[in-house]
Amino acid sequence: MRFLEFAALAVRNLRGYALRSFLTTLGVVFGIASVVTMMALGRGAEDEILREIDKLGITNVIINSVKPPEDTSANATRSWTVKYGLTFADFDQIEETVRGLRHALPVHSYVERAWEGSKREDVLVQGVTPSYFTATKIVVARGRGLTVADEEARRPVAVVHQQLIRALGYYGDPLGYDLRVGEQIYEVVGILEDEEFQGFIRKALSSPDRRDNEIYVPYATVLTRIGTKSTSRKSGAYESTDIELNQIVVEVADQVNVAPVARMLRTLLENLHESKDYELVVPLELLEQRRRYQAVFNIALLLIAGISLLVGGIGIANIMLATVTERTREIGVRRAIGAKRKHIMSQFLIETVMLSAAGGILGVAVGYAGTLAMEWYTGWQAQFTPDVALWALAVACGVGILSGVFPAWRASKLDPIQALRYE
C-alpha cells in the first residue's frame, strides 16, 4: 500500500511539471529507440543470412572451379582454350578416398542465350543429377524435378524459374514450354520457387559463373550434347574454356564429420591442383563464423547503448537534483510529521524510476515506428520481438535507479530543521 501511495504521489509530482518531465526523458527515449531499431534490424539481417546459409545445406561442402590468375611470365604458353578447374579425376578421387560421405554430386554448367522470337536472355545452364535438388534444398513449386530416368535417357528437359519464361515474353503455362537455349531445345518440366533466387548469400556461394537466370538440366544431357568446352563473350572478346566440372557438392552423412571431411578435401585438392583453381565453401563454417560476428556486434551494440543511455541518465540525475532543491521545504515538513529517511529516499527513487520507465515505453514505441520506417525505406527485413521491448524497458528502469540513487540519498540526508527554514 505504501508503494502505491508513493507511486501516486510521484505521478502527481511529475504531472505538475509535465513539459520538464517530458524533456528530461528525451535522452532515454532516443537512446532506447535507437537500440530497439538497431537490434530489430540486426536480428532480421542475421536470420535472413542464417536462412540463406542453411539453404546451402549445413552438412554440405561445396567445391567450385575458379579461374586462376593469368600467368604473364615470358615462359608462359598461350592457348586459345583455357583449361582449369575441377576434373572428372578429382570427382573419382573424392568418391574413392574420402570417408563419411552420403553423396558426391557433379555439376557441369555453361553460359548461353535463351531465345523466344526477338527476345533473348543470358542464362546459366546447370547440368545436375536428381539428388542435387535435395542436397541443396532447391524446391520445385510446380511440375516435377529431374529424375533418374531423365539422366539415363539423356532427355532434353529442364527445371527453370518462371521469371525467365516471362522475361522471354511467353505468358502461357510454362510447363511443357520448349525453351530454346543456343542450338538446344529443352522441354520445361518444373518451375522453381521464387525464393530460391532471391538470397544474396545463395547467389554468392554457388557457381562463380552464376546468373540470375538459371535452368537445371540432366547432367548426362549436358555432357553428351555440349561437352566440356564452351565459348563466352566478355568485354567484347571471345573466350573459350574447357572445364570438366564447374562444381562438386559433397554431402556429408553426419554433421559431426563436416569439419574433418572439409580438411580431407582441402588436403586432397591441394595435392591435385597446384594452380589453386578451385574454392572450398563450408556452410557450417560460415554459420559459426556468422555467429561469432554477431556476438561481437551485440557487444558493440551494448556499448553504444550504454553511452547513449548514460547521457540520458545524467540528464535525469541533474533534473532530480534540481527537484530536491526545489522541494527542500516539502522534505522538511514530511520529516517533521514522522517520515523517515528511507521513506524520503524511496519517494525520490520511485519518481526517478517512473520517469525513466516512461522514457523507456516511449522509446520502445518510437523504436518500433523507426523499425517499420527503415524496413519500408530500405527493404531490409527486421525482427521486432517482445524480448527486445522487455530488455529495453529493463534497461530504462536500471538507468532510472542508477541516476536516482544519489539525488534520493541527498534528499534523505537533509536536516529537517534546516529544510523547514529553507526559502
N, C-alpha and C positions, 0 to 999 in steps of 0.2 A: 504494500500500500504506500509506503514511504517513497519507493522508487517511482510509482505512478504520480505521486504528488510532486516530486522533483521534476519529472518529465513534463507535467502540465505547466509548472512554473517556468521551465526552460522554454517551452513553446510560446508562452506569453511574452517572455523577455525578448525572444528572437523576433517575434511578430512586431514588437514595439519599435524595432529598428530594422524593418523589412529590407529596405534598399541596402543598408550597410551589411546585413547578413547575406544578402544575395551576392554582393560584390566580393565579400570575404570568401565565399565558396567557389568563385570562378576558377581560382588556381587548381582546386581539387577537381572541378568539373572538367576542365580541359585536360588535366593530367590523366584522369580516369578515361575520358573519351578517346584520347589518343592511344592509350594502352589497349582498350577494348577493340578499337578498329584495327590496330596492328595485329593483335592476337587472332582476330577473326579472319583477316586476310592471310596471315601466316599459316593458320591451320588449314584453311581452304587450299592454299597452294601446296602444302605438304601432302594433304590427302590426294590431291589430283596427281601429283608426281608419283606417290606411292602406288596409286591405282595403275598408272601407266607402266611403272616398273614391273608390277605384278603381272600385267598382261604379257610381258615378255617371258614369263614363267620363272618362278623362283628356283626351280630345280633344273633350269636350262643353263647351258654355256654356249654362247653364240660366237662363232668364228667367222669373220668377214674378210674377203680379199680386199687388199688396199694397194693402190699403185705406189710403188716405191719412188723415192726421189730420182730424177733422171741423172745418169752418170755423164758428166760433162768433161771427163778427162780425155786426153788425146788418144789413149789406147782403147777407148770405149767403142764397141761395134754398134753401128746404126742399122736398124731394121724397120721396114715399113709396118710390120705387125709386131706389136709389143706383147710379150708373153709374161705373165706374172700371176700371182695369187695361188689359191688352193688348188690341189690336183686330185685326181682320182686315187693316186697312190697315197696321198695324205688320208683320204677317207678310209681306205682299206687298212692303213696302219692304225688309225684310231679305233676302228671296229675290232681289230685283232689284238691290240696290246693294252688298251685302256679298259680297266675293270670297273664294274659298278654302273654300267650304262643300261638304260632302258631302250633307247634308240639313238642312232646317229643318222640324221636326216640331211641328204644332199640337196642343194639349191643351185640351179643354174638360171641366170637371168640375162636379159638383153634389152636394150632400149630401142624402140621402134615407133613409128607413127601409125595411129589408128585413123581410118578414113570412113567417111559417110558423105558421099557426094563431094561437095566442095569444102566441107569442114574436116579439120584434122586436129588431132591431139597427140602429143608425145606421151607414150605410155611405157611402163616398165613391166615387161613380161617375166613373170616368175615361174620357172619350172620347178614344181614341188611334188612331193609324194603325198598321198592322202593323210598320213599321220602328221603332217606339218600343221594342219589346221588345229588339231587337238593340242599339240605341243606348244604352239604359240598363241592359243586361245583366240583364234580368229573365228568369229561366229557368222554362219550363213543365215541370213534373215529369211530369204525366200529361195525356193528351189532346193538344190542339193549341192553338196561339196563334191570333190573329186573322189573317185572310187578306185579300188584295186583293178577292176575291170577296165576302167579308162586307161590306167597305167599300162596294163598288159597289152591292150589292143592299140595303144598309142593314138587314142582318139583326139581329134581336134576340138576339145571342149574347154570352156573357161568359166571361172567364177570371177565376177567383176563387181565394181562399185557402181551403183545406179547413176551417180553424178556423171560418170564417164559417158554413159549412153545418152544422158540428157545433153551433155556438152557437145556431143556429135550431132545433135538436132533430131534425135529419134525419141518420140514421146509415147510410143505404144508400149505393149508389155515387153519388158526386156528379156524375159525367159524365152528361149528359142531364137533370139535375135542372132543373125550371122554377123559377127564382128570382124571386120577386115583390118588386119594388122600387118602392114607391109605387104608381102605377097601371100600371106597366110590368112585363112578364114577360120575363125573359131566360133563354135556354137555356144551361146551363153546358157549355162545350166544352173547357175546360182548367183544370188545377189547378196553382197556382204552388208553387215550392219554399218550404219553411218559412223558410229562411234569409233570403229576400228581405224578410221583415217583422220581423226581429229587431234589425237595426242601428239604433242611436240616430241616428248621423250621417245615414244614408239617409233616415230619417223627417224629421229636422230640415231637410234641404236640399231636400225635394221641395215639392209644392204647400203653401202656407200653411194650407189647409183640410184637410190630410191627416188621415185617421183610421187606426186600426189595421186596420179592416175596409175593404178596397178591392176593387172589382171593375173590370175593364177591358172596355170595350165598344167597338165601332167608332165612330170619331169622327163619321162622317156620320150614324150612327144616333142619336146623342145630339142633334146639331143639328136633325135632322128631327123627332124625337119630342118633345124637351124645349125646344129653343130656347136662347137665351142668358139668359133671365130665370129666377131661382129664388127661392124663399122659404124662410127658415130661422128657427128659433125660438132666441133667445138671451136668457138672463136673464128669461124669462117674457114677452118681447116678440117679435113677428114682424118680420123684416127682409127686404125684397125687394131683390135685387141684380141688376144687368144687367152681366155680364162676358162679353165675347165670347170671350176666350181666357184661361184660367187659367195657362197655361204654354206657353212655346215652348222646345223643346230644339234647340239649334243644334249640329250635329255637324260639326266642322272636318275637312277632308281630311287635314291633316298636323299633327302635334303642334307643330312649329316655329311654325305660324301661329296657335296658340291665343291667345297674348297679343295679337298685332295685331288679330285678329278681335274679341277682347273689347273692345279700345279702340274699334274702329269701332262696335260695338254700343252701348257707353256713350254715345258722341257722338251716334249716331242717336236713341237713346231720350231723351236729354236735350233734344234739339230737338223731339221729338214729345210729350213728357209733362212739362209744367211742374209738375204736382202731385206728381211723384215717386211715382206709384202702381205701382211695379214694383221688383223687386230682381234683381240680376245675380249669379249664383253661378258661379264658375270653379273646378272641382275641381282643375285643375292648380295654380292659385294657392294653394288650400287645402293641397295636398300640400307645396308648397315652404314655406309658412308653418309647417306642422306640423314639417317637418324642422328649420327654424330654432329653433323652440321646443324641440325635442328636443335640439339641440346645447347650448342654454342649460341645459336640465335636466341633461344629462350633466356639464357643468362644475360646476353646483351640487352634484351628487351626489359628484363627486370631492372638492370642498372639504369636504363633510360627512364623507366617508370619511377624508380626511386628518386632520381634527380628532379623530375617534374613534380612529383608529389612532395618532395622536400620543400620546394619553393612554395607550394600551396600550404603546407603545414606551418611554415614560417609566417605566412600571412595570417593564418588563423591564430597562431600564438600571439602575434603582435596586436591583433584586434582584441583578443581576450584580456591581454594585459591592460589595454586601454579601458576595457569594460570593468575590470577590477577597480581601477582608479575612479571611474565614474560612479560605481556602486559602493564606495567605501562606507558611506553613512548607512546604507541598507545593511551591509555586513555587520556594522556595529549594532544596529537595532536587533538583528536576528541573534547575535551573540548575547545581547543583554536580556533577551526573553528566553534564553535556555538552549539555543543551538550550539552544538559542539563543533570543534574544528573539522571533524570528519564529515559533518553534515554540510558545512560550507564547501569543503573540497569536493564532495560528491555532487553538490549543486552545479558548480562551475565545470566539473569534468563531464557531467551529463550534457550540459549545454554545448560544450565543445564537440563531443561525440555526435550529438544530434546535428550540429552544423555541418560537420564533415560527412556524416551519413547522407544528409540531404544533398550535399555536393556529389556524393558517390552515385545516388539514384539519378540525379540529373546527368551526370557524366555517362552512366550506362545508356540512358535514353539518347543522348547526343551521339555517343559512340555507335549505337545501333543504327541511327539515322545516317551517320557518316559511312558506316559499312555498306548500307544499301546504296548510297550515292556513289561510293567508289566502285562497287560491283557493277552498277549500271553504266558508269562512265568508262571504266577500263575493260569491262568484260571479264574480269577475274572472278573466280569462284571464291566465295567467303563462307565461313562456317561459324555462325554465332550460336553458341551453346549456353545453356543455363549455368554451367560451372564457370564460364567466363564472367558472367554477371555477378555470381556469388563471390568469386575471387576478388573482383573489383570492389564490391561493397565491403568485404572483409578488410581489404587494404585501406579503403577510405576510413573505416572505423578505427583501424590501427593508427592512421595518421592523426585522427582526432584525439586519440588517447595520448599519443606521444607529444602532440603540440599543446595539449590542455593540462598536462600534469603540472608544469611549472606555474602557469597562471593560477591554477586551482590551489596549489600548495602556498603560493604567495598570498592568496585571498584568505586562506585558513590561518595564516600566521599574523594577520593584522591584530593589533591590540584593540580590544573592544572599546576602551575609554578613548583612545586616540581616534578610533573610527567614528565614534559618536560626535566628537568635536570637529570632525572634518567638514569643511565647507566647499 
